[in-house]
Amino acid sequence: MTPTDSSPGEAAPPRVEAIDRALTLLTVLADAGPAGSSLSDLASAAGLNKSTVHRALGTLAARTFTIKLPDGNHALGPAALSLGSRFSSRQHLLQALRPAIFELSRTANELVHVGSWEGGDIIYLDKVEPPSRTIRVWSVVGQRVPLASTALGRALIAASPIDYDQLPAFVRNTATTDHPVSAERLREVVEHCRQNGYSYEYEENEPGIACIGVALLHADTAFAAVSITAPANRMTRQRQEELAKMVQSVLPPLLPEGVTLFKP
């Protein structure tokens, strides 16, 4: 069964014809390779008439998803090619981060998370538990939580070119949670992170749990963050500072090439 097939007795999912045609054309061009395809061959392979293909290519070309070659053929453009490279790059970086976060968890003897910013949320991408200490935290890889509630999210905000007057927009989706965050509190932590290199949260995402967070940069852009999580009663200010220094000493030698830690 293909992804678009429906089970017996189920209605087929609705399709947007224009999007479906565009995706079909991109798939045919991907199969054609760098030499591309003529309008006639493209229409034939896609099962569409030439005028429809011509209009669709005009829109795709305007967004650089396709280009017209000197010989008149059409081929995938830089926007389409960048989607694959961006996905592969992110997956590669996450895989390459594993040794670093394992060593950080081992050295700190605490739980370590990696997360990225998606919309108004942090999504957990990886999680490493210490070998000799169990920490009850309700986090799951793939789980989404409000950006402003987490040390991960606060570190990413601090490492990004976001003005303080923009911070209220980031706390709105915490209003209906059990731990709403004020713009003033978010500003306090972001300022601290920009001055000291690490963010923190104290029982603002989960009762009894506290974290510190540091952003990871690639090509001078924050693409993810790493956090160290511990029971709140163990996460004193002194412990926060110890863990922040640990991040700065343990991670840099183990980070993939081109990845650095955010620093003030």
DRENTOR-500270 format. One record per residue (C-alpha): x, y, z; residue number from 1. Coordinates in nm, 4 decimals, decimal comma. Example, Ala and Ser with C-alpha at 12.3 -4.5 7.8 and 13.67 -1.06 7.14 Angstrom:
<pts>
c1;c2;c3;num
1,2300;-0,4500;0,7800;1;
1,3670;-0,1060;0,7140;2;
</pts>
This chain:
<pts>
c1;c2;c3;num
0,0000;0,0000;0,0000;1;
0,1385;0,3420;-0,0940;2;
0,1271;0,6391;0,1484;3;
-0,1668;0,7861;-0,0421;4;
-0,3676;0,4636;-0,0565;5;
-0,6581;0,4261;0,1825;6;
-0,7663;0,1154;0,3666;7;
-1,0748;-0,0711;0,2430;8;
-1,3884;0,1147;0,3433;9;
-1,2020;0,4404;0,4048;10;
-1,2424;0,7512;0,1918;11;
-0,9286;0,8593;0,0101;12;
-0,7635;1,1650;0,1701;13;
-0,8412;1,4911;-0,0118;14;
-0,5791;1,6221;-0,2529;15;
-0,4969;1,9721;-0,3692;16;
-0,4515;1,9225;-0,7415;17;
-0,2062;2,2091;-0,7959;18;
0,0222;2,0852;-0,5183;19;
-0,0079;1,7268;-0,6379;20;
0,0933;1,8293;-0,9917;21;
0,3883;2,0339;-0,8634;22;
0,5162;1,7445;-0,6519;23;
0,4802;1,5081;-0,9478;24;
0,6862;1,7420;-1,1654;25;
0,9581;1,7750;-0,9001;26;
0,9747;1,3966;-0,8693;27;
1,0067;1,3530;-1,2471;28;
1,2797;1,6188;-1,2613;29;
1,4649;1,4497;-0,9738;30;
1,4624;1,1257;-1,1759;31;
1,5825;1,3142;-1,4860;32;
1,8998;1,4265;-1,3089;33;
2,1239;1,7245;-1,3946;34;
2,0421;1,7079;-1,7668;35;
1,6800;1,7829;-1,6902;36;
1,3861;1,7176;-1,9172;37;
1,2148;1,8875;-2,2087;38;
0,8658;2,0248;-2,1659;39;
0,7224;1,7502;-2,3865;40;
0,9011;1,4687;-2,2060;41;
0,8116;1,6163;-1,8680;42;
0,4443;1,6411;-1,9617;43;
0,4445;1,2852;-2,0894;44;
0,6172;1,1424;-1,7822;45;
0,3879;1,3337;-1,5458;46;
0,0725;1,2469;-1,7389;47;
-0,0186;1,6148;-1,7809;48;
-0,0791;1,8391;-2,0788;49;
0,1902;2,0842;-2,1842;50;
-0,0010;2,4003;-2,0912;51;
-0,0547;2,2745;-1,7354;52;
0,3119;2,1831;-1,7010;53;
0,4175;2,5202;-1,8436;54;
0,2083;2,7102;-1,5848;55;
0,3295;2,4935;-1,2971;56;
0,6927;2,5367;-1,4021;57;
0,6461;2,9125;-1,4072;58;
0,5456;2,9107;-1,0398;59;
0,8164;2,6625;-0,9411;60;
1,0821;2,8614;-1,1267;61;
0,9737;3,1842;-0,9557;62;
1,0608;3,0173;-0,6233;63;
1,3790;2,8637;-0,7752;64;
1,2507;2,5094;-0,7262;65;
1,3159;2,4592;-1,0966;66;
1,5439;2,6261;-1,3516;67;
1,5579;2,6385;-1,7303;68;
1,8863;2,5141;-1,8751;69;
2,0610;2,6720;-2,1764;70;
1,9413;2,3858;-2,4005;71;
1,5798;2,4549;-2,3061;72;
1,5400;2,1614;-2,0667;73;
1,3991;2,2085;-1,7186;74;
1,5835;2,0830;-1,4087;75;
1,5634;2,1007;-1,0309;76;
1,6688;2,4409;-0,8988;77;
1,8645;2,5492;-0,5904;78;
1,5597;2,5720;-0,3634;79;
1,4681;2,2075;-0,4259;80;
1,8274;2,0926;-0,3891;81;
1,8733;2,2843;-0,0643;82;
1,5837;2,1023;0,1026;83;
1,7703;1,7737;0,0823;84;
2,1015;1,9211;0,1882;85;
1,9424;2,1039;0,4812;86;
1,7728;1,7851;0,5999;87;
2,0867;1,5761;0,5569;88;
2,2992;1,8375;0,7274;89;
2,0736;1,8502;1,0327;90;
2,0532;1,4724;1,0595;91;
2,4296;1,4446;1,0230;92;
2,4919;1,7072;1,2875;93;
2,2598;1,5374;1,5355;94;
2,4268;1,2021;1,4803;95;
2,7683;1,3628;1,5134;96;
2,6639;1,5239;1,8435;97;
2,6028;1,1893;2,0133;98;
2,9570;1,1338;2,1470;99;
2,9620;1,4853;2,2905;100;
2,6329;1,4587;2,4775;101;
2,7154;1,1086;2,6037;102;
3,0392;1,2404;2,7504;103;
2,8633;1,5427;2,9001;104;
2,6037;1,3188;3,0668;105;
2,8764;1,0887;3,1973;106;
3,0865;1,3751;3,3330;107;
2,7972;1,5632;3,4925;108;
2,6194;1,2438;3,5979;109;
2,2965;1,4128;3,4936;110;
2,0343;1,3862;3,2209;111;
2,1212;1,5685;2,8953;112;
1,8775;1,6787;2,6237;113;
1,9239;1,8199;2,2747;114;
1,6402;2,0228;2,1252;115;
1,5631;2,2516;1,8337;116;
1,3276;2,5415;1,7767;117;
1,0157;2,4725;1,5703;118;
0,7462;2,7384;1,5622;119;
0,6751;2,8442;1,9198;120;
0,8035;2,5178;2,0630;121;
1,1114;2,3218;2,1472;122;
1,1142;1,9702;2,0099;123;
1,3321;1,7177;2,1907;124;
1,5724;1,5598;1,9412;125;
1,7868;1,3451;2,1684;126;
1,8133;1,2418;2,5308;127;
2,0948;1,0726;2,7234;128;
2,0450;0,9479;3,0773;129;
2,3384;0,9115;3,3178;130;
2,4556;0,5533;3,3681;131;
2,4573;0,5634;3,7478;132;
2,1662;0,7904;3,8375;133;
1,7955;0,7698;3,7550;134;
1,6102;1,0984;3,7075;135;
1,2317;1,0917;3,6700;136;
1,1602;1,3376;3,3905;137;
0,8610;1,3145;3,1573;138;
1,0486;1,4029;2,8407;139;
1,0371;1,1982;2,5225;140;
1,2293;1,2404;2,1978;141;
0,9878;1,4075;1,9561;142;
0,7893;1,5762;2,2333;143;
0,7099;1,9465;2,1906;144;
0,7022;2,1964;2,4774;145;
0,6672;2,5759;2,4777;146;
0,9904;2,7502;2,3840;147;
0,9776;3,0022;2,6688;148;
0,9305;2,7345;2,9370;149;
1,2558;2,5527;2,8755;150;
1,6252;2,6240;2,9229;151;
1,6751;2,4925;2,5690;152;
1,4334;2,7455;2,4215;153;
1,5625;3,0336;2,6300;154;
1,9187;2,9583;2,5204;155;
1,8134;2,9618;2,1541;156;
1,6278;3,2918;2,1950;157;
1,9318;3,4451;2,3645;158;
2,1619;3,3264;2,0863;159;
1,9355;3,4677;1,8137;160;
1,9027;3,8314;1,6968;161;
1,5779;3,8860;1,8854;162;
1,5093;4,2198;2,0531;163;
1,3740;4,2298;2,4057;164;
1,0528;4,3998;2,2912;165;
0,9769;4,0856;2,0868;166;
0,9815;3,8541;2,3889;167;
0,6098;3,8867;2,4818;168;
0,5225;3,6963;2,1635;169;
0,7183;3,3964;2,2902;170;
0,5310;3,3597;2,6205;171;
0,1763;3,3536;2,4825;172;
0,1620;2,9785;2,4310;173;
0,2590;2,9219;2,7963;174;
-0,0543;3,0999;2,9252;175;
-0,2696;2,7857;2,9137;176;
-0,0037;2,5567;3,0628;177;
0,0446;2,4678;3,4286;178;
0,3518;2,6923;3,4332;179;
0,2830;3,0234;3,2557;180;
0,5919;3,2363;3,1930;181;
0,5876;3,6158;3,2069;182;
0,7699;3,8343;2,9567;183;
0,9631;3,9823;3,2476;184;
1,0842;3,6392;3,3581;185;
1,1849;3,5464;3,0047;186;
1,3760;3,8734;2,9660;187;
1,5559;3,8100;3,2961;188;
1,6812;3,4711;3,1785;189;
1,7653;3,5856;2,8248;190;
1,9687;3,8755;2,9640;191;
2,1494;3,6351;3,1976;192;
2,2252;3,4003;2,9089;193;
2,3590;3,6783;2,6877;194;
2,5881;3,7872;2,9717;195;
2,6932;3,4444;3,1037;196;
2,6511;3,2022;2,8139;197;
2,3843;2,9771;2,9656;198;
2,0115;2,9909;3,0369;199;
1,8149;2,8254;3,3147;200;
1,4682;2,7293;3,4284;201;
1,3572;2,6218;3,7729;202;
1,0395;2,4094;3,7902;203;
0,8927;2,6153;3,5037;204;
0,8536;2,3210;3,2673;205;
0,8037;2,0335;3,5100;206;
0,7543;2,0291;3,8890;207;
1,0637;1,9311;4,0838;208;
1,2931;1,9661;3,7823;209;
1,5441;2,2377;3,6849;210;
1,7765;2,2810;3,3867;211;
2,0502;2,4903;3,2364;212;
2,0844;2,5321;2,8592;213;
2,3491;2,6373;2,6067;214;
2,2860;2,7066;2,2383;215;
2,4772;2,5310;1,9609;216;
2,5807;2,7343;1,6568;217;
2,6518;2,6260;1,3018;218;
2,7686;2,8895;1,0530;219;
2,7091;3,1448;1,3310;220;
2,3394;3,0511;1,3515;221;
2,1764;2,8841;1,6521;222;
2,0338;2,5556;1,5231;223;
1,9919;2,3555;1,8447;224;
2,0629;2,3676;2,2157;225;
2,1840;2,1272;2,4805;226;
2,0541;2,1187;2,8373;227;
2,1505;1,9500;3,1619;228;
1,8547;1,8441;3,3752;229;
1,8504;1,7669;3,7476;230;
1,6113;1,7621;4,0427;231;
1,5386;2,1187;4,1491;232;
1,6708;2,0630;4,5005;233;
2,0115;1,9784;4,3526;234;
2,0200;2,2639;4,1013;235;
2,1518;2,5424;4,3234;236;
2,3052;2,8534;4,1678;237;
2,6481;2,7112;4,2502;238;
2,5558;2,3852;4,0738;239;
2,4287;2,5808;3,7721;240;
2,7627;2,7546;3,7437;241;
2,9526;2,4260;3,7836;242;
2,7476;2,2627;3,5087;243;
2,7846;2,5634;3,2779;244;
3,1638;2,5440;3,3152;245;
3,1430;2,1705;3,2505;246;
2,9584;2,2310;2,9231;247;
3,2232;2,4822;2,8165;248;
3,5089;2,2407;2,8936;249;
3,3629;1,9032;2,7865;250;
3,1727;1,9825;2,4673;251;
3,4030;2,1944;2,2435;252;
3,6656;1,9232;2,1727;253;
3,3897;1,6725;2,0893;254;
3,1598;1,8873;1,8761;255;
3,1344;1,8199;1,5007;256;
3,3434;2,0415;1,2765;257;
3,1808;2,3802;1,2320;258;
2,9644;2,3545;1,5463;259;
3,0424;2,5873;1,8359;260;
2,8879;2,6889;2,1665;261;
2,7158;3,0223;2,2113;262;
2,9352;3,2611;2,4053;263;
2,8590;3,6146;2,5264;264;
</pts>
